[in-house]
Amino acid sequence: MDLISELAELAVATRLKRLSERLAHDVNKIYKELNLNFESKWFLVLELLSRRKTLSIVDIADELKLTHPAIVQFADQMLKAKLITAHKDKTDGRKRLVSLSGNGKKLLKDLAPVLEAVRAENERWLSEADNNLLTTIAQLEKALEEQPMYNRIKTRLEPHSNQDS
């Protein structure tokens, strides 16, 4: 019995997280086998810095729509792995600016064939589904931007809370 699958709509977030973790685990296994000092969770930060050169932690979080604590954690891990460099902003000492190190730039080049294989296999895997998952995800993200799940649930619960009064 798979309780998460059985719970269906009650476990949507958990099911998506489980799928994400499974994909990340498999890709990380490839990186490890190829002796690449890299984790899939760092990819977006690495790619963004390769395009934008230097960004603050806050800017990275905003641009990727990820939490500030998550980006701080990734940056700390990537600093330890010597993939990025960090320094204080000269105009605002509270800001930490990060950019790719020489090691990070080299790693990005070394990752290129692996990333192409990941892209190609994701494309093939996604085509195995009846619906286009990326389109569906985009539609769901847009729907949550228009009305967050918090508001949706709160609205549904309001008639119940008024009965208790």
Sequence and secondary structure as in RCSB ss.txt:
>XXXX:A:sequence
MDLISELAELAVATRLKRLSERLAHDVNKIYKELNLNFESKWFLVLELLSRRKTLSIVDIADELKLTHPAIVQFA
DQMLKAKLITAHKDKTDGRKRLVSLSGNGKKLLKDLAPVLEAVRAENERWLSEADNNLLTTIAQLEKALEEQPMY
NRIKTRLEPHSNQDS
>XXXX:A:secstr
  HHHHHGGGGHHHHHHHHHHHHHHHHHHHHHHTT    GGGHHHHHHHHHHSEEEHHHHHHHHT  HHHHHHHH
HHHHHTTSEEEEE SS TT EEEEE HHHHHHHHHHHHHHHHHHHHHHHHHHTSSS HHHHHHHHHHHHHHS HH
HHHHHHHHHHHHHH 
